[in-house]
Amino acid sequence: MRQLWIGNKNYSSWSMRPWVLMREAGIPFEEVMVRFDGFGPDSAFKQRLAGISPTGKVPVLVEDDLVVWDTLAIAETLAEQFPDRALWPREPRARAHARSICAEMHSGFMALRAACPMNIEASLPEVGALALRDKPAVRSDLQRLTTMWSELLHAHGGPMLFGDFSIADAYFAPVVMRIQTYALPVPEPVAGYVERVCALPSVRAWVDDARAEHDFRPFEEPYRLHGNKA
């Protein structure tokens, strides 16, 4: 049985990407959730992943003796295994473009990710406003995202970034969650895309599970106290 090892759905943006991709594409899998309790070598999280992931991180795709770690590697593996699902755009130029923006997300947008970590059940507009006011790099990251999405939606006509749902939409789903949590301002075409991503059955299922966790992890939320939890 194909397994996908993930972390807490409220916080684990990297886990969300392949989970949403597989659910939306109808690829069957068993979910194995490993609760975040810390990331030190003695944490239960790290000990549970010992012998599963060589990096001690999630997500991890496990199929018999095949182990694939890293979100982008998982996406590429699934695209090879299920060519009929068109997980990447079929047109070669669009496919190259989709790979490029996923790689950019994979290694970039550090300021936005640091200032606005994924926290689905929270409502933190004040944190988002302060980040945009005080951190030029966050403003730059948000501008790059909105420009990228606006151009792609215009070029391909929507509803998703490359027309139909693809790896690119799964890859940016956690950013959509951040836009909502931190009330980050985006232009109207991008706001429409955000709404459409949130309406995807796979994203709705992930969000419902995240909100049902009620598992506050203080080390994931240094900017607010438990008593102020939304």
N, C-alpha and C positions, 0 to 999 in steps of 0.2 A: 504494500500500500504506500502510496506517495504521502509523505508527511511534510508539513511546513511548520517549523519551529519558530515561534514568535515571542515577543515580549508583551507587556501590558498594552492593551489597545488604546488606552487614553494617551499614552506618551510615545509609543514606539513608531515613529514615522517611517523608519526603514522597513519594519515589519508590515506596515500597512500597504506598501507598494505591491509586493508579490501576492499578498492575500486578496486585495481588490482585483488585481489582474486575473488571478485564477478563478475567483468567484464570478466575475463579469464574463469571462470567456467560457465558463462552464467546464472547467478542468477540475476533476474530483481530487480531493485531498483530505487528509486527516490533520486537524489543527492540534499542535502541541504548544501550549502556552507556558512559558517559564517566567514566573513573577519576578519583577525587579525588586531586589532588596539591597542593592548596592552593586558595585562593579569591581570591588577589590578581589584579590585572588582567593580569599577565604569566604566570599559571599556564597550563599546558596545558589544564586544565579550562575556564577562561574562554575561551581562544582557540578551543577546539573548539566551544563553544556560540555564539561570535560569528556573527551572521547567522542563527542558529536561534532563540534566545530573547532577547527584548529586555531581560530582566532578568539574563541570564547564569546562570540557576539551572535546576535540574531539580526535578520532571519537566516535560516538554514533550510535548504530543500534536501530531503533524504528519500532516496528510492533504492531499496535493497542495499547494495554496497556502494551506491553512488551518493556522494555528499557534495552539495554545491552551496557555498557560502558567498555572501555579497549579493546585494539586490540586483545589480545589473547583470551579473553572471547567471543568476536564477532566471531573469527575464529572457536572456539570450538562449538558455537551455530550453526553456518552455517553447520559445519560438521555433526552435529546431525540432522539438518533439511533436508539436502541433502546427504544422505548416498550414493546415486547412483553416485554422482560426484567425489567420492574418493578424497576429499580435503586433507586428510591425506593419506600416503601410505597404501595400503591394507595389506601388510605383517606386522605382529605384531611387530617384532623386528625393522624393518625400521620405523614403526609408532612411537615406543617409542623413537628412535633416533631422528626423526624429531621433536617430541615434546620437547626433551631435548635441541636441538640447538635453537629452537624458544624461549624457556624460557631463555636460555643463552643470546640471543640477547635482550630479553625483559628487563633484569636486568643488563646487562653487556656492555662492549665496551664503557664505559663512556668517556674515554680519546679521542677516535676517534670521538665520537658523539659531544663532546664539542669543539674540535679543528676544526672539519670539519662539521659544521651543513649543512643540506640539503639545497641546493640552485641551482635548476636545470638549470635556465637560465644563470648562471654565469660560467665563466672560471677562475679558481683561482689556477693555478699550483704553483705560488709562495707561496701562503698560505700553500698548502700541503707540499711543500718542506721544509719550515721553521718548520712546525709542526713535520715532520719526523726527522729533524736535531736536534731540541731542546727539544723534548718531548719523552723520552724513553717509556712512557706508550702508546703513539700513535703507535710507532713502534711495541710494543708488541701486541697491538690490531690487527694491520694489519697482523702481522705474524700469529696470531691465526686464523684469518679469512681465509687467503690464505691456511693455512694447512688444516683447516676444509673442505673448498670447494674442494681442490685438492683430499683429501682422499675420499670424498663422490662421486665426479665425477668418480674417478677410480673404486670405489666399485660398483657403480650402472650403469656405462657406459654412463651416460648423456642421453639426452642433459641437463636435469635439475638435481638438486642435488640428487633426489631420482628416477631418470629415467624420469617419467612423471612430469608435472607441479603439484605442491602441495602447501600447506600453507607455507612450508619452503621457497619456491622461492618468494612468495609474501612478506614474512616477511623480506627477505634480499634485496628486490628490492630497498629500499632507500639507502642501503649501496652501491649498484651498482651505484646509482646516485652520491654518494659522490666520489667514485673511479674516475668517469668521471670528475666531477667538479674540483677536486683537483689534477687530474693527478697522482693518487697514483700508484706506480709501483707494478705490480702483475705478477706472472709467466704465461707462455703461456696458460696452461690449464684453469687457472682462467680468463685470458683475453678473451678466447673463450666463457666461461660461461657468462661473462659480456656482450659480444656482443649478445648472444642468449636471455638474459633477456631483453635487450634493444629492441630487435626485436619482442617481444611478442606484439600482438595487444593491449592488455590492457595497457601495459607500454607505448607504443607509443602514445596512446590516452591521458594518464595522462601527459606525457611530452609535447605534443602539447598544452594541456590546460594550463600547467604551464608557458610555454613560451609566451602564449597569454595574460597572466594576466597583465603584465607590472605594477605591484603593489608593488613598492619598500617599504619595511618595515624596517626603519633604526634600530629599536631595534633587528631585526633578523640578521643584518649585521654590527656589530660594527667594523669590520676590513676593511671596505671600504666606501668611500664617494659616494654620489649619482652621482657625476660627473665622477667617475671612473667605473661606472657600465658597465659590459660587455654586 
